[in-house]
Amino acid sequence: MKGAEKIMAKTTATQNIEDNPYVKELLEVLKKHNAPGAEELQSMITNTAKIEQQLAAAVTEMTAMRRELAAIREDNHPMRNALQNAVTAMQEQIRALREQLETLKANIIDGCKNALAAFKERGAAALNGIAKFFEVKPALEAIAKSCDRAAENNSNAINKIESISNEYHKAGQHLKNIGRVMTGKDLLTSAKPAGKVAKTAEAPLKAARACNIAMRNAARNAVKSLTRLEETVDRPKPIKEQFDAAAKKAAAHNARSTPDKTKNTPGVEL
């Protein structure tokens, strides 16, 4: 099995984060008990799922690049080396991202397990401040940085291919002009647009760059959701408010339990 196919198999073999039973159960528990942070946790999970989807799409684009590389028959074609380097770089980037993503998912699932265990032990009170169960911000930030670098590498590869294509066409134009000079014809001055090979090679690179940018944005949005999750805690009321509330509750209880002496008082015989 080739490198790209191995990466595809590993990427698609693992369960999607949204389908994990612990993740689904915790989200249901949070919603059922109207616990703070349910919306923020759901957003973090959704953005993690977007990273999964875009990584799978990037693998598909890398496979397309390998096909384009195989279609270049000439070993000395000027585009072959540039495309080979781009494929090799992308394969390494996807491998690293896949490992980062699997680590992130494992941490999220462990967080859900621990939150559920605390809930089953202590009840709904354990759901207050569940962000403490999810130490995943460094992992999300690392993914965002990796995707940023990968998108930049994609852009560099695209620029390299365009540059090679332009030089290739200039060289061809120069050779043609030599022949035109010898036959007394006017020189060619207009440059040809990028060739078919260059356009075909650039297409999956541009699509991969879009995938990397989408993954970076999803990771950053997940960090924002986690930050909001850390802030969604039901703070205890000040002591004075607690005393006042307790006093009112006690007064109401006493009013209900004290019999009304003005009612049903037996008559007094004189």
TAKAJO-V201792 format. One record per backbone hydrogen bond with DSSP energy under -0.5 kcal/mol. NH is the residue of the N-H (numbers start at 1). CO is the residue of the C=O. E is the energy in kcal/mol with one decimal. If there is no record, write none. Layout:
# TAKAJO-V201792
nh->NH co->CO e->E
nh->NH co->CO e->E
This chain:
# TAKAJO-V201792
nh->6 co->2 e->-2.4
nh->7 co->3 e->-2.3
nh->8 co->4 e->-2.4
nh->9 co->5 e->-2.5
nh->10 co->6 e->-2.5
nh->11 co->7 e->-2.6
nh->12 co->8 e->-2.3
nh->13 co->9 e->-1.4
nh->14 co->10 e->-0.9
nh->19 co->16 e->-1.3
nh->20 co->17 e->-1.1
nh->24 co->20 e->-2.5
nh->25 co->21 e->-2.4
nh->26 co->22 e->-2.3
nh->27 co->23 e->-2.2
nh->28 co->24 e->-1.9
nh->29 co->25 e->-2.4
nh->30 co->26 e->-2.7
nh->31 co->27 e->-2.1
nh->32 co->28 e->-2.5
nh->33 co->29 e->-2.1
nh->34 co->31 e->-0.9
nh->35 co->30 e->-2.6
nh->38 co->35 e->-1.2
nh->41 co->37 e->-2.7
nh->42 co->38 e->-2.2
nh->43 co->39 e->-2.0
nh->44 co->40 e->-2.0
nh->45 co->41 e->-2.4
nh->46 co->42 e->-2.5
nh->47 co->43 e->-2.3
nh->48 co->44 e->-1.8
nh->49 co->45 e->-2.2
nh->50 co->46 e->-1.7
nh->51 co->47 e->-1.7
nh->52 co->48 e->-1.9
nh->53 co->49 e->-2.3
nh->54 co->50 e->-2.5
nh->55 co->51 e->-2.2
nh->56 co->52 e->-2.0
nh->57 co->53 e->-1.8
nh->58 co->54 e->-2.1
nh->59 co->55 e->-1.9
nh->60 co->56 e->-1.6
nh->61 co->57 e->-1.9
nh->62 co->58 e->-2.2
nh->63 co->59 e->-2.1
nh->64 co->60 e->-1.7
nh->65 co->61 e->-2.0
nh->66 co->62 e->-2.1
nh->67 co->63 e->-1.7
nh->68 co->64 e->-2.1
nh->69 co->65 e->-2.3
nh->70 co->66 e->-2.2
nh->71 co->67 e->-1.4
nh->72 co->68 e->-0.6
nh->72 co->69 e->-1.0
nh->73 co->71 e->-1.1
nh->77 co->74 e->-1.4
nh->80 co->77 e->-1.4
nh->81 co->77 e->-0.7
nh->82 co->78 e->-0.6
nh->83 co->79 e->-2.3
nh->84 co->80 e->-2.5
nh->85 co->81 e->-2.3
nh->86 co->82 e->-1.9
nh->87 co->83 e->-2.4
nh->88 co->84 e->-2.5
nh->89 co->85 e->-2.4
nh->90 co->86 e->-2.4
nh->91 co->87 e->-2.5
nh->92 co->88 e->-1.8
nh->93 co->89 e->-2.2
nh->94 co->90 e->-2.6
nh->95 co->91 e->-2.1
nh->96 co->92 e->-2.3
nh->97 co->93 e->-2.5
nh->98 co->94 e->-2.7
nh->99 co->95 e->-1.9
nh->100 co->96 e->-2.3
nh->101 co->97 e->-2.8
nh->102 co->98 e->-2.4
nh->103 co->99 e->-2.0
nh->104 co->100 e->-2.3
nh->105 co->101 e->-2.8
nh->106 co->102 e->-2.2
nh->107 co->103 e->-2.1
nh->108 co->104 e->-2.4
nh->109 co->105 e->-2.7
nh->110 co->106 e->-2.4
nh->111 co->107 e->-2.3
nh->112 co->108 e->-2.2
nh->113 co->109 e->-2.4
nh->114 co->110 e->-2.6
nh->115 co->111 e->-2.3
nh->116 co->112 e->-2.4
nh->117 co->113 e->-2.4
nh->118 co->114 e->-2.2
nh->119 co->115 e->-2.0
nh->120 co->116 e->-2.5
nh->121 co->117 e->-1.4
nh->122 co->118 e->-3.0
nh->123 co->119 e->-2.3
nh->125 co->122 e->-0.5
nh->126 co->123 e->-1.8
nh->127 co->124 e->-1.8
nh->128 co->125 e->-1.4
nh->129 co->127 e->-0.6
nh->129 co->232 e->-0.6
nh->130 co->127 e->-0.8
nh->132 co->129 e->-1.3
nh->133 co->130 e->-2.2
nh->134 co->131 e->-2.0
nh->135 co->133 e->-0.6
nh->136 co->134 e->-1.3
nh->140 co->136 e->-2.2
nh->141 co->137 e->-2.6
nh->142 co->138 e->-2.1
nh->143 co->139 e->-1.9
nh->144 co->140 e->-2.2
nh->145 co->141 e->-1.9
nh->146 co->142 e->-2.3
nh->147 co->143 e->-2.5
nh->148 co->144 e->-1.9
nh->149 co->145 e->-2.3
nh->150 co->146 e->-2.4
nh->151 co->147 e->-2.6
nh->152 co->148 e->-2.0
nh->153 co->149 e->-2.4
nh->154 co->150 e->-2.2
nh->155 co->151 e->-2.1
nh->156 co->152 e->-2.3
nh->157 co->153 e->-2.3
nh->158 co->154 e->-2.3
nh->159 co->155 e->-2.6
nh->160 co->156 e->-2.3
nh->161 co->157 e->-2.4
nh->162 co->158 e->-2.4
nh->163 co->159 e->-2.4
nh->164 co->160 e->-2.6
nh->165 co->161 e->-2.5
nh->166 co->162 e->-2.4
nh->167 co->163 e->-2.5
nh->168 co->164 e->-2.6
nh->169 co->165 e->-2.2
nh->170 co->166 e->-2.2
nh->171 co->167 e->-2.4
nh->172 co->168 e->-1.9
nh->173 co->169 e->-2.5
nh->174 co->170 e->-2.4
nh->175 co->171 e->-2.1
nh->176 co->172 e->-2.1
nh->177 co->173 e->-2.4
nh->178 co->174 e->-1.7
nh->179 co->175 e->-1.6
nh->180 co->176 e->-2.1
nh->181 co->177 e->-2.7
nh->182 co->178 e->-1.9
nh->183 co->179 e->-1.3
nh->184 co->180 e->-0.6
nh->184 co->181 e->-0.9
nh->185 co->180 e->-3.0
nh->199 co->195 e->-2.2
nh->200 co->196 e->-2.6
nh->201 co->197 e->-2.4
nh->202 co->198 e->-2.4
nh->203 co->199 e->-1.6
nh->204 co->200 e->-0.7
nh->205 co->201 e->-0.8
nh->206 co->202 e->-2.8
nh->207 co->203 e->-2.1
nh->208 co->204 e->-2.5
nh->209 co->205 e->-2.3
nh->210 co->206 e->-2.0
nh->211 co->207 e->-1.9
nh->212 co->208 e->-2.5
nh->213 co->209 e->-2.3
nh->214 co->210 e->-2.3
nh->215 co->211 e->-2.5
nh->216 co->212 e->-2.4
nh->217 co->213 e->-2.4
nh->218 co->214 e->-2.3
nh->219 co->215 e->-2.5
nh->220 co->216 e->-2.3
nh->221 co->217 e->-2.4
nh->222 co->218 e->-2.2
nh->223 co->219 e->-1.9
nh->224 co->220 e->-2.0
nh->225 co->221 e->-2.3
nh->226 co->222 e->-2.4
nh->227 co->223 e->-2.4
nh->228 co->224 e->-2.2
nh->229 co->225 e->-2.3
nh->230 co->226 e->-2.1
nh->231 co->227 e->-0.8
nh->231 co->228 e->-0.6
nh->232 co->228 e->-0.8
nh->232 co->229 e->-0.7
nh->233 co->231 e->-1.5
nh->235 co->233 e->-1.1
nh->242 co->238 e->-2.1
nh->243 co->239 e->-2.6
nh->244 co->240 e->-2.7
nh->245 co->241 e->-2.5
nh->246 co->242 e->-2.3
nh->247 co->243 e->-2.6
nh->248 co->244 e->-2.4
nh->249 co->245 e->-2.1
nh->250 co->246 e->-2.4
nh->251 co->247 e->-2.6
nh->252 co->248 e->-2.3
nh->253 co->249 e->-2.0
nh->254 co->250 e->-2.6
nh->255 co->251 e->-2.2
nh->256 co->252 e->-1.5
nh->257 co->253 e->-1.9
nh->258 co->254 e->-2.0
nh->261 co->259 e->-0.8
nh->263 co->260 e->-1.6
nh->266 co->264 e->-0.6
nh->269 co->267 e->-0.6
